[in-house]
Amino acid sequence: MPARTTPRRPGAAARRFGYLVAVLVNGAVLYAADVWPGWEAVPFLTPETRQVLGLVNASILVSMAANLVCLVNDPRWLKALGDIVTTGVGIAALVRIRAVFPFAFTDTTLDWSLVASVLLVVAIVGSAIGIVVALVTFVRSVATPSA
């Protein structure tokens, strides 16, 4: 049986570039949602969006913070820990969005409410799986610090 190897990571410069891009994109999304043009400009969002905006913003800000930390230093264990935290906050936002469901779809050719509901559930389940994967990565990285 062959020995298990740790998957290769992209080089440090590529990872740092990715973290920087993630921070910039998250910043742009935060600005677009809260400042200009604002979430009110999205035609299928209802006024109930205000009830979910706090957790959505928190999710974006936590992701920005984790990527800024990893921009400076990104050992596997720290990256995995950041993934656990950001995905956990993301799940909280998704669950809140699912509970409030701040959408009003006017196109009746397809049941967009059903599509959105299914996608939210898939995102929640996928995020939960992502947390398990990040947790395994974290434990393996701490157990084998040379990796």
C-alpha positions in Angstrom: 0.0 0.0 0.0 1.5 3.3 -1.0 2.2 5.9 1.7 -0.3 8.8 1.9 1.2 12.1 1.0 -0.1 15.6 1.8 -1.5 17.3 -1.2 0.8 19.9 -2.7 -0.2 23.5 -2.2 0.3 26.2 -4.8 3.4 28.4 -4.2 3.3 31.1 -1.5 3.1 33.9 -4.1 0.1 32.3 -5.8 -1.7 31.7 -2.5 -1.0 35.3 -1.4 -2.4 36.6 -4.7 -5.5 34.5 -4.1 -6.0 35.9 -0.6 -5.6 39.4 -1.9 -8.1 38.8 -4.7 -10.6 37.3 -2.2 -10.2 40.4 0.1 -10.8 42.8 -2.8 -13.8 40.8 -4.2 -15.4 40.6 -0.7 -14.8 44.3 -0.2 -16.5 45.0 -3.5 -19.5 42.8 -2.7 -19.8 44.4 0.7 -19.7 47.9 -0.8 -22.2 46.9 -3.6 -24.6 45.4 -1.1 -24.5 48.2 1.6 -23.5 51.4 -0.3 -23.8 51.4 -4.0 -26.1 50.4 -5.6 -27.3 48.7 -2.5 -29.3 45.5 -2.0 -32.5 47.5 -2.7 -31.4 47.7 -6.4 -31.8 43.9 -6.7 -35.4 43.4 -8.0 -36.1 40.1 -6.4 -35.0 41.1 -2.8 -37.8 42.1 -0.4 -37.6 44.5 2.5 -37.1 41.4 4.7 -33.5 41.4 3.4 -32.7 43.8 6.3 -33.3 40.8 8.6 -30.4 38.8 7.1 -28.0 41.6 6.1 -26.2 41.6 9.4 -25.2 37.9 9.2 -24.4 38.2 5.5 -22.2 41.2 6.2 -20.6 39.3 9.2 -19.9 36.4 6.9 -18.2 38.7 4.3 -16.2 40.5 7.0 -15.0 37.3 8.7 -13.9 36.0 5.3 -12.0 39.2 4.6 -10.3 39.1 8.0 -9.3 35.4 7.5 -7.9 36.2 4.1 -6.0 39.2 5.4 -4.4 37.0 8.2 -3.5 34.3 5.6 -2.0 37.0 3.4 0.6 37.6 6.0 1.1 34.0 7.2 -0.7 30.9 6.0 0.4 27.6 7.6 -2.0 24.8 6.8 -3.5 24.7 10.3 -4.2 28.4 10.3 -5.8 28.3 6.9 -8.0 25.3 8.0 -9.0 27.1 11.2 -9.9 30.2 9.1 -12.0 28.0 6.8 -13.8 26.5 9.8 -14.7 29.9 11.2 -15.7 31.5 7.9 -17.8 28.6 6.8 -19.5 28.4 10.2 -20.5 32.1 10.0 -21.5 31.4 6.4 -23.8 28.6 7.5 -25.4 30.9 10.1 -26.1 33.4 7.3 -27.5 30.7 5.0 -29.8 29.3 7.7 -31.1 32.8 8.4 -31.6 33.5 4.7 -33.5 30.2 4.5 -35.7 31.0 7.5 -36.5 34.6 6.4 -36.5 33.9 2.6 -36.3 37.5 1.5 -37.1 36.8 -2.1 -40.0 37.6 -4.4 -39.7 36.1 -7.8 -42.0 37.4 -10.5 -41.0 35.1 -13.4 -43.6 32.3 -13.3 -42.1 30.2 -16.1 -40.1 28.4 -13.4 -40.7 28.0 -9.7 -37.7 30.2 -8.7 -38.7 30.0 -5.0 -38.3 26.2 -5.1 -35.0 26.6 -6.9 -33.7 29.1 -4.4 -34.9 26.9 -1.5 -33.1 23.8 -2.9 -29.9 25.8 -3.6 -29.9 27.1 0.0 -30.2 23.6 1.4 -27.5 22.3 -0.9 -25.3 25.3 0.2 -25.9 24.5 3.9 -25.1 20.8 3.4 -22.1 21.5 1.3 -20.8 24.0 3.8 -21.2 21.5 6.6 -19.2 19.0 4.6 -16.6 21.8 4.1 -16.3 22.3 7.8 -15.7 18.6 8.4 -13.0 18.6 5.7 -11.3 21.7 7.2 -11.5 20.2 10.6 -9.7 17.1 9.4 -7.1 19.3 7.6 -6.7 21.2 10.9 -6.2 18.1 13.0 -3.8 16.5 10.5 -1.8 19.8 10.2 -1.4 20.1 14.0 -0.6 16.4 14.3 2.1 16.6 11.6 3.5 20.1 11.9 6.1 19.5 9.2 3.3 19.2 6.5 
